[in-house]
Amino acid sequence: MISVSFASYVQSKLYNEMYSRADQFLHENANKFDLGWSLHRAGDIKLEDIRVKHIKVEDMPGDRIRFYVLLELEVYVFEGDHHYDDFENQNPWLMFTCEGDIGETLENVAFFDVEDYTTKPKPNNSMDDALVPIVSKENLDKEAENFLRKHYPKALLEPISVEPDKLCEAMGLKVRRARISADGNVFGRIYFYDGTADIYDDTTGEVHVEDIPAGTILVDTTQSWLYGIGAFNNTIVHECVHWDRHKKAVALARLYNEEITHIGCKIMGGAMEKKFDFIEWQANSLAPRIQMPATMVKKYVDSVITKIRKQTGLYDYIDIIENLIKDVAVHFAVSQTAAKIRLIDLGYEEAKGALIYLDGHYVRPHKAAGIKLEHNQTFSISARDAAWLRLASLEFKEVLDEGKYIFVENHFVLNSNHYLEWNEDGALQLTHYALNHMEDCCLIIDLSISNKDIPSKYHRECFLNRDFDVKIDFTPEFHGGHANKESQKEQLNRYVLESGDFVAGLPMDYVESLKKAIIWMGNPSHKEIENRDKDQVIRGVSRKTLERCLAGERVDIKSLVAICISLHLPYKVSRHIIDHSLTPLVLRNDAHKWYDFVLETMAWSYIPDINKFLKEVGLEDKDLL
């Protein structure tokens, strides 16, 4: 496969011209290079070859570029004293300063200067060897402002949405909606040169080829109705960035393959594919910054926070952050995910814990007050991932087996009334303090991305986009991220030690163990246990079932699990009773695996909530408690 390289192209295209100029400079300035120092007397000088070692490129208006060619010479100096037949080989370096039009295949290059190479050139608006502008993460906001200043300056004067149609008009581009891929995976495409496109007809299922003129943006018609107007707008701005920043990269690629007309195709193999990833990273990074310029977003947020607080009567950021994200998304006509990530970039850390969709619901917003999580770290995990991690990580299982953490609202939380409370519906939830200080009470989970086709440079955005429509597979890992509140741990340690001592004293008879556990947990009556789960119970704990169990009669595993959960027994106590019963858990059974999970991590929840959870993770009605 051919790789695209401006240095290689210059080596080939300008070889003769550079050789001639280098040879002339060498003979006119031989004294600068200390040639022939090892000979008795320097004689004839011959330039054997030249090699382009490196090129520094400066972007200029239109199709023009300025470039500094660092040229290595292969020079032979022959002995000037005819009594000797020696020669010397040296490799001095020269620097050429040139300017040309990449759109004209560098036919009329101007050579401004030739000099011996002593200092590195520092071009403005640098480009790499594929003629892709070099943009650092730190300068993305500045680059976005430069783009707006050139094409849409009013977006820097007041907080407004960038209207894609008007932006395209200002840039001389046209937008056309069409079905451009069968599976909808191609969002958009920008044509730098006249070309063709396969257009899919949704009604007939046929594909036909159409001529597409240069300066056309094709946007797939599935964008608006599948992903919303925010994604549609972002696609157009994304393609506008390509037009503004990547024309020269495509022009260079065409010098290697003239069939290239647009970004969206597979430009090249090898090096160019990697460069294409970088081109996409630039467009992906700049588009939301163009739609939401930093100064304007901050200005708008300052005003809208006051409005939201007045409307809701809420003050804390975690209580208003979801409203803020949604408001910013609507005002700037972007997706909620784009608004969330932009707010995080601008320092609104509370947005990290907002709009996380797991197990069929949104997790309540939360934040860490005393630490800053890495981009791949989270306090929130789905039930399936939690169960998988419990099986896959011995370290994680050992932490859970201590009995200090329970699974509440998709977090593993220290089991303390400082962090947990019952809500009006009788469900266990995190306290407001816990939601504001997650590092005090929750385990930290590391995420990795299973999808091999997602380049690592996009992983941060993927970790922050855990909304309901995400099609990314995350793999959870545990590397010892514990809560750090020692005072609360002391209380829990006492509880763990007490429960451990209690288990050690239990008999092998499960009925006697259950009776002792009822007394140990405060001796609730049969009626109290029954009433705990009275509302919406599908298969709860009836008085009759409990009496049968205490009488030593056989009860099924679901009833026994339900009894243990109704008593809120510690995991080790529950497992002791169940393991010595007539119906122990069989962990080869998927339903039993989930029973084991809820016994360890959700024993403080009520049966209706447990059944709701079990249904969400895929258990059938017959397997509910």
PyMOL commands that set and color helices and strands:
alter all, ss='L'
color gray80, all
select helices_A, chain A and resi 6-13+15-28+30-33+102-104+137-151+153-156+164-171+222-227+229-245+247-256+271-291+294-312+317-331+336-345+349-353+383-392+394-401+432-436+438-441+456-464+486-504+510-520+526-532+543-550+557-566+571-579+590-601+607-616+621-623
alter helices_A, ss='H'
color red, helices_A
select strands_A, chain A and resi 42-59+64-79+87-90+93-101+110-116+126-127+174-178+188-191+195-200+207-212+216-220+262-263+356-358+361-363+377-378+405-408+411-414+420-422+428-430+444-449+474-481
alter strands_A, ss='S'
color yellow, strands_A
deselect
rebuild
show_as cartoon
